[in-house]
Amino acid sequence: MPEQLDVGFGALAALILFILASMWIGTIANRAMQKGSFLKGFFLGNRGLGAWALALTATVQSGGTFMGFPSLVYTHGWSVALWIAGYMVVPITGFGILGKRLASLSRRTGAITVPDLLRERFGSPQLGLVASLFILFYMSFMTVAQFKAGAIVMKIAFPGTGALAISEEAATGVDTAYLVGLTVFTLTVVGYTLLGGFLAAVWTDLFQSVMMLIGVVLLLCLTLTAAGGIEQATLAAASHTGPNFVFGPGYDPQESGRQFVPISLAFSFFFVWVFSGLGSPAGMVRIMASDSTTTIRRSIYLLSAYNALIYIPLVIICICGRALIPDLPPGKTDEIIPRLALGMTAHLPLGSFVAGLILAAPFGAVMATVSSYLVVIASGLVRDVYQRFLNPNANEYQLRRLSSIVMIAVGAVAVAASIRPVDYLQAIVVFSGTGAAATFCVPALMTAFWRRATVPGILTSMLVGAGTMLCLYGAGFLGYGDPLVGQVTRFRPYFLLGLDPIVWGLANSLLAGVIVSLFTSPPDAALVSRLFDAQPAATKDAASSSTTDATSSARGPACPVPDEMARP
Amino acid sequence: MQRAKEDPVLVSARREAILVVVAFLAAMTYTVVYCAQRGYQRSLDELKFVFGFPDWIFWGVVLPWSVCIAFSFLFGSVIMRDEDLGSDPESEAPPADASHEGEVPNA
């Protein structure tokens, strides 16, 4: 590895090309979106997602995939493969448990957002509002955290900044390169999302997912060659660290007795990854936007293969990284991927440009995540709050204008929050993901499959799931008991019995939801029947209209159902 | 009173969801139990490599991951049934104000 890692202009050129391609895709999406009504087009892509778009845009990769995760492998070794192993079932659980039913219910009710779906399924505007507020809460945390990561990748690509400072600690230093990176990142991602809405987010996400795969495969080939294979790399890395780098519970650089993956956390993280995917509002919306069950079926195996091609190679790359660059200080381990990208390509023809292509992987992951969250936040405010409660008769011009204002405002707030970047980026991302999962997974399952679920039951389930997460994170943050497991970070939860809070959040949410539903009045039988029973062909249209009518008080006058929209 | 026939999409979705949950529990149990037994409290002298991976990682993570990919393919191509998802009941918003016609391309 060269001692000096010089970022040439090629890396910046590659990233600029990447940005231009993303903007171009945004303009194409803008044209495609105009085929239908504004709301369904802008927030749901007119329910036209195909298999590749659905599978590779499930927003499972974020900034953490290429920053926090590689740092963990570099620091703790092979045990991180067990930590991430839950991803082996994420595609099949993400699409196979709720996918078909969610897609069907959203069509029957005409729902565009997750709160829409809850509101129509139970005939309760209040339920929709509570769900919207929770979504806005979790999504805001996640979005702001991602802006910082995007800015840092841009900063690295600027020649002459000496900015290999992707770590959270180093990034707190604010300089011109960071601010320029933040500005360019924000203008790009807000710009193309404004242009094409949901479709722009999805199509750029698809493009970026392909770039991520190319980047990972390139880096895998380069690092494996340099390290002499996986076995050689493992032995070399273990010689620099110790046997725990190869075995569980993972290497502890501070030798403080902390166990990165004790068995209880290995068990917990299967729940973390699976239910974070299942309960993600952004993921649910994408399923609602799929064009058919054929698309959902194909997405399962496409995403399965894709995840394996991203995560297992990333583990191998970072094990090789420990062998090739053995002594990164603790605060610098987030730099392992860009350091490897620059180091491995330094002697190649057009090496700087190739490094830029590899750096496009984390940049793409962050952009894809942010654009998707922007759409969810805007839809939450515009559709679920403004149109539902403040101005039910809003016309398309007003909705479009407000959507633009919301996205620009979210971008501005995120920039303001990122000028003094938040600490604990990865921990905040995990908190938001698992918090949303504990809040929405059980209610979503009850909504989809349980006739006896009631409004008080669903509300209690959401509140108890979220409350459990907030209590356990609050206790951990305040320093109440550290069992010396998991990551070293101040923003950590209290691991009750060594388990991640999501396990307790899901369990409590399930108990509360079931008990309260059973002890409250059964839901309206006619409403349930419309969504759970087969509808005679002649009454299908009427059933759909009635379902919508049941909750139309805050929605404005019902529109007549055009013939071409009638169910077959 | 006789209960109405269940929506066929619900019937197949529930059957498939149960199968997926069983697969999830099986994968989690195998991986966590195998890795707990073979991946902890060992010394480097006992370490063997399978296709370059430490043996416990290969048998405990890489192999079940491969099986899950194969099962996902089987599930997605054979087990999961295609159903008619239906279509939306109505448009979401009233038409644009006449005063703004022409300003919104997709109105």
HADDOCK unambig.tbl for C-alpha pairs under 7 A between the chains (distance, minus, plus):
assign (segid A and resid 34 and name CA) (segid B and resid 105 and name CA) 6.76 0.50 0.50
assign (segid A and resid 34 and name CA) (segid B and resid 106 and name CA) 4.62 0.50 0.50
assign (segid A and resid 35 and name CA) (segid B and resid 106 and name CA) 6.65 0.50 0.50
assign (segid A and resid 36 and name CA) (segid B and resid 106 and name CA) 6.79 0.50 0.50
assign (segid A and resid 37 and name CA) (segid B and resid 106 and name CA) 6.52 0.50 0.50
assign (segid A and resid 37 and name CA) (segid B and resid 107 and name CA) 6.61 0.50 0.50
assign (segid A and resid 38 and name CA) (segid B and resid 106 and name CA) 6.36 0.50 0.50
assign (segid A and resid 38 and name CA) (segid B and resid 107 and name CA) 6.82 0.50 0.50
assign (segid A and resid 39 and name CA) (segid B and resid 92 and name CA) 6.87 0.50 0.50
assign (segid A and resid 82 and name CA) (segid B and resid 61 and name CA) 6.57 0.50 0.50
assign (segid A and resid 85 and name CA) (segid B and resid 61 and name CA) 6.32 0.50 0.50
assign (segid A and resid 88 and name CA) (segid B and resid 65 and name CA) 5.06 0.50 0.50
assign (segid A and resid 88 and name CA) (segid B and resid 68 and name CA) 6.17 0.50 0.50
assign (segid A and resid 89 and name CA) (segid B and resid 24 and name CA) 6.15 0.50 0.50
assign (segid A and resid 89 and name CA) (segid B and resid 68 and name CA) 6.59 0.50 0.50
assign (segid A and resid 92 and name CA) (segid B and resid 20 and name CA) 6.81 0.50 0.50
assign (segid A and resid 92 and name CA) (segid B and resid 72 and name CA) 6.10 0.50 0.50
assign (segid A and resid 93 and name CA) (segid B and resid 20 and name CA) 6.19 0.50 0.50
assign (segid A and resid 96 and name CA) (segid B and resid 16 and name CA) 6.71 0.50 0.50
assign (segid A and resid 96 and name CA) (segid B and resid 17 and name CA) 5.93 0.50 0.50
assign (segid A and resid 96 and name CA) (segid B and resid 20 and name CA) 6.38 0.50 0.50
assign (segid A and resid 97 and name CA) (segid B and resid 16 and name CA) 6.96 0.50 0.50
assign (segid A and resid 97 and name CA) (segid B and resid 17 and name CA) 4.20 0.50 0.50
assign (segid A and resid 97 and name CA) (segid B and resid 20 and name CA) 6.47 0.50 0.50
assign (segid A and resid 100 and name CA) (segid B and resid 13 and name CA) 6.00 0.50 0.50
assign (segid A and resid 101 and name CA) (segid B and resid 9 and name CA) 6.81 0.50 0.50
assign (segid A and resid 101 and name CA) (segid B and resid 10 and name CA) 6.30 0.50 0.50
assign (segid A and resid 101 and name CA) (segid B and resid 13 and name CA) 5.97 0.50 0.50
assign (segid A and resid 103 and name CA) (segid B and resid 85 and name CA) 6.78 0.50 0.50
assign (segid A and resid 104 and name CA) (segid B and resid 85 and name CA) 4.75 0.50 0.50
assign (segid A and resid 104 and name CA) (segid B and resid 86 and name CA) 6.71 0.50 0.50
assign (segid A and resid 107 and name CA) (segid B and resid 85 and name CA) 6.98 0.50 0.50
assign (segid A and resid 107 and name CA) (segid B and resid 86 and name CA) 6.14 0.50 0.50
assign (segid A and resid 107 and name CA) (segid B and resid 87 and name CA) 5.22 0.50 0.50
assign (segid A and resid 107 and name CA) (segid B and resid 88 and name CA) 4.74 0.50 0.50
assign (segid A and resid 108 and name CA) (segid B and resid 86 and name CA) 6.80 0.50 0.50
assign (segid A and resid 108 and name CA) (segid B and resid 87 and name CA) 6.76 0.50 0.50
assign (segid A and resid 108 and name CA) (segid B and resid 88 and name CA) 6.12 0.50 0.50
assign (segid A and resid 108 and name CA) (segid B and resid 89 and name CA) 6.62 0.50 0.50
assign (segid A and resid 109 and name CA) (segid B and resid 89 and name CA) 6.88 0.50 0.50
assign (segid A and resid 110 and name CA) (segid B and resid 88 and name CA) 4.81 0.50 0.50
assign (segid A and resid 110 and name CA) (segid B and resid 89 and name CA) 5.71 0.50 0.50
assign (segid A and resid 110 and name CA) (segid B and resid 90 and name CA) 6.79 0.50 0.50
assign (segid A and resid 230 and name CA) (segid B and resid 52 and name CA) 5.06 0.50 0.50
assign (segid A and resid 230 and name CA) (segid B and resid 53 and name CA) 6.62 0.50 0.50
assign (segid A and resid 231 and name CA) (segid B and resid 49 and name CA) 6.93 0.50 0.50
assign (segid A and resid 231 and name CA) (segid B and resid 52 and name CA) 4.67 0.50 0.50
assign (segid A and resid 231 and name CA) (segid B and resid 53 and name CA) 6.56 0.50 0.50
assign (segid A and resid 243 and name CA) (segid B and resid 43 and name CA) 6.35 0.50 0.50
assign (segid A and resid 243 and name CA) (segid B and resid 44 and name CA) 5.82 0.50 0.50
assign (segid A and resid 247 and name CA) (segid B and resid 39 and name CA) 5.41 0.50 0.50
assign (segid A and resid 247 and name CA) (segid B and resid 40 and name CA) 5.66 0.50 0.50
assign (segid A and resid 248 and name CA) (segid B and resid 39 and name CA) 5.65 0.50 0.50
assign (segid A and resid 248 and name CA) (segid B and resid 40 and name CA) 4.72 0.50 0.50
assign (segid A and resid 249 and name CA) (segid B and resid 40 and name CA) 6.65 0.50 0.50
assign (segid A and resid 263 and name CA) (segid B and resid 36 and name CA) 6.36 0.50 0.50
assign (segid A and resid 266 and name CA) (segid B and resid 32 and name CA) 6.54 0.50 0.50
assign (segid A and resid 267 and name CA) (segid B and resid 32 and name CA) 6.29 0.50 0.50
assign (segid A and resid 270 and name CA) (segid B and resid 28 and name CA) 6.63 0.50 0.50
assign (segid A and resid 292 and name CA) (segid B and resid 85 and name CA) 6.63 0.50 0.50
assign (segid A and resid 293 and name CA) (segid B and resid 82 and name CA) 5.35 0.50 0.50
assign (segid A and resid 293 and name CA) (segid B and resid 83 and name CA) 6.20 0.50 0.50
assign (segid A and resid 294 and name CA) (segid B and resid 82 and name CA) 6.04 0.50 0.50
assign (segid A and resid 297 and name CA) (segid B and resid 76 and name CA) 4.44 0.50 0.50
assign (segid A and resid 297 and name CA) (segid B and resid 77 and name CA) 6.71 0.50 0.50
assign (segid A and resid 297 and name CA) (segid B and resid 80 and name CA) 6.75 0.50 0.50
assign (segid A and resid 298 and name CA) (segid B and resid 76 and name CA) 5.91 0.50 0.50
assign (segid A and resid 300 and name CA) (segid B and resid 72 and name CA) 6.23 0.50 0.50
assign (segid A and resid 300 and name CA) (segid B and resid 76 and name CA) 6.09 0.50 0.50
assign (segid A and resid 301 and name CA) (segid B and resid 69 and name CA) 6.74 0.50 0.50
assign (segid A and resid 301 and name CA) (segid B and resid 72 and name CA) 5.27 0.50 0.50
assign (segid A and resid 301 and name CA) (segid B and resid 73 and name CA) 4.96 0.50 0.50
assign (segid A and resid 301 and name CA) (segid B and resid 76 and name CA) 6.38 0.50 0.50
assign (segid A and resid 304 and name CA) (segid B and resid 69 and name CA) 5.55 0.50 0.50
assign (segid A and resid 304 and name CA) (segid B and resid 72 and name CA) 6.94 0.50 0.50
assign (segid A and resid 305 and name CA) (segid B and resid 69 and name CA) 6.38 0.50 0.50
assign (segid A and resid 393 and name CA) (segid B and resid 94 and name CA) 6.97 0.50 0.50
assign (segid A and resid 395 and name CA) (segid B and resid 93 and name CA) 6.41 0.50 0.50
assign (segid A and resid 395 and name CA) (segid B and resid 94 and name CA) 5.90 0.50 0.50
assign (segid A and resid 395 and name CA) (segid B and resid 95 and name CA) 6.15 0.50 0.50
assign (segid A and resid 395 and name CA) (segid B and resid 96 and name CA) 4.80 0.50 0.50
assign (segid A and resid 395 and name CA) (segid B and resid 97 and name CA) 6.37 0.50 0.50
assign (segid A and resid 396 and name CA) (segid B and resid 93 and name CA) 6.78 0.50 0.50
assign (segid A and resid 396 and name CA) (segid B and resid 95 and name CA) 6.74 0.50 0.50
assign (segid A and resid 396 and name CA) (segid B and resid 96 and name CA) 5.21 0.50 0.50
assign (segid A and resid 396 and name CA) (segid B and resid 107 and name CA) 6.45 0.50 0.50
assign (segid A and resid 397 and name CA) (segid B and resid 96 and name CA) 6.18 0.50 0.50
assign (segid A and resid 397 and name CA) (segid B and resid 100 and name CA) 6.92 0.50 0.50
assign (segid A and resid 397 and name CA) (segid B and resid 104 and name CA) 6.09 0.50 0.50
assign (segid A and resid 532 and name CA) (segid B and resid 6 and name CA) 6.01 0.50 0.50
assign (segid A and resid 532 and name CA) (segid B and resid 7 and name CA) 5.54 0.50 0.50
assign (segid A and resid 532 and name CA) (segid B and resid 10 and name CA) 6.81 0.50 0.50
assign (segid A and resid 533 and name CA) (segid B and resid 4 and name CA) 6.22 0.50 0.50
assign (segid A and resid 533 and name CA) (segid B and resid 5 and name CA) 5.72 0.50 0.50
assign (segid A and resid 533 and name CA) (segid B and resid 6 and name CA) 4.09 0.50 0.50
assign (segid A and resid 533 and name CA) (segid B and resid 7 and name CA) 4.30 0.50 0.50
assign (segid A and resid 534 and name CA) (segid B and resid 5 and name CA) 5.75 0.50 0.50
assign (segid A and resid 534 and name CA) (segid B and resid 6 and name CA) 5.22 0.50 0.50
assign (segid A and resid 534 and name CA) (segid B and resid 7 and name CA) 3.87 0.50 0.50
assign (segid A and resid 534 and name CA) (segid B and resid 8 and name CA) 6.68 0.50 0.50
assign (segid A and resid 544 and name CA) (segid B and resid 89 and name CA) 5.56 0.50 0.50
assign (segid A and resid 545 and name CA) (segid B and resid 89 and name CA) 6.11 0.50 0.50
assign (segid A and resid 559 and name CA) (segid B and resid 90 and name CA) 6.54 0.50 0.50
assign (segid A and resid 559 and name CA) (segid B and resid 91 and name CA) 6.96 0.50 0.50
assign (segid A and resid 560 and name CA) (segid B and resid 90 and name CA) 6.97 0.50 0.50
assign (segid A and resid 561 and name CA) (segid B and resid 89 and name CA) 6.35 0.50 0.50
assign (segid A and resid 561 and name CA) (segid B and resid 90 and name CA) 5.12 0.50 0.50
assign (segid A and resid 565 and name CA) (segid B and resid 87 and name CA) 6.56 0.50 0.50
assign (segid A and resid 565 and name CA) (segid B and resid 88 and name CA) 6.52 0.50 0.50
assign (segid A and resid 565 and name CA) (segid B and resid 89 and name CA) 6.63 0.50 0.50
assign (segid A and resid 565 and name CA) (segid B and resid 90 and name CA) 6.97 0.50 0.50
assign (segid A and resid 566 and name CA) (segid B and resid 87 and name CA) 6.98 0.50 0.50
assign (segid A and resid 566 and name CA) (segid B and resid 89 and name CA) 6.85 0.50 0.50
assign (segid A and resid 567 and name CA) (segid B and resid 86 and name CA) 5.71 0.50 0.50
assign (segid A and resid 567 and name CA) (segid B and resid 87 and name CA) 5.64 0.50 0.50
